[in-house]
């Protein structure tokens, strides 16, 4: 049973079987999203150790499992298979033959030697949607390691993050964005297959996903030849849009248009504001003089605490405090969807006591063979019987 879902209501992808041969973050994030939408996701892991992120801690959940692993592996079942063993490899090939979608992030061509490459799978399952995720693609960059930090640096993200030295984002944002791109591509390919009966091969790269996601900064170079540089928390095209100091804590001002700027100045009691230009283009025209950050900070009267600022309590004035993830997760809108973030990974095939789980549905013996039990939601037979 899935935590966070009404078992009487089918998900949008109910009945879609996803074979998840990915590990760490980008691939598991993509397959988790498909599982959230109702797909049946079967995660293939190495016996004994499993996905690398099972050990990526601290922090650890009460059962001893790394919370990193839990963050991208909810709504999945897991089977432990050693692809170097004939019997286990046969199960993996049978799973690929049965699946609607296969997602993998091995080094390009790495699954070919196990009979799980695209051409090999498509030969017996021509309608398969086969998604490969890598750092730099299957061409000239196929041998480069695809690590999030490396791609943040090589793709230019770190050159516009921070104030004086290249700085990475606080989370593996490239992996997450790549997972989102992969999930969207899979959904488009499934729709195409439902209309035509044709499967597709999808290739998603970390570098391509990053360049796409840098949006206005990438476009600045492509369209105007401008190479962006360090701006700290400032924005290159709109102002004020950054962090300012007050008496008790930092305050974020995020003015997106001139109408909001006028409301902000009214809320702060500064009308007119003679030293600050009235239009965003003029306010961003120079990072010195009247539009410099020190000048802005002086206008916010830093001796006044954020709790006393009328603007921070007005919805029409885009301002707020900087908080921790604990406080951010308590906002009502964070739970508006009614989804649960609890991990529901179930260990099947060769369960290991080193792999604690947060939920196991009712245990059932395989009804068609003398195999290990299958902890499943709707399974009629276990995966080993499909080999």
FENLINPE-V268799 format. One record per helix or strand of 2 or more residues. SS is the DSSP state (h for helix, s for strand). FROM is the first residue (numbers start at 1). TO is the last residue. Records with the same first field share a line. If there is no record, write none. Layout:
BEGIN
SS->FROM-TO ; FROM-TO
END
This chain:
BEGIN
s->17-21 ; 40-45 ; 77-80 ; 101-104 ; 129-134 ; 200-205 ; 241-245 ; 250-254 ; 319-321 ; 346-348
h->26-36 ; 52-55 ; 67-71 ; 86-98 ; 112-114 ; 118-124 ; 148-154 ; 157-160 ; 173-196 ; 206-213 ; 215-224 ; 258-267 ; 280-283 ; 289-291 ; 293-299 ; 306-308 ; 310-313 ; 325-328 ; 332-335 ; 383-386
END
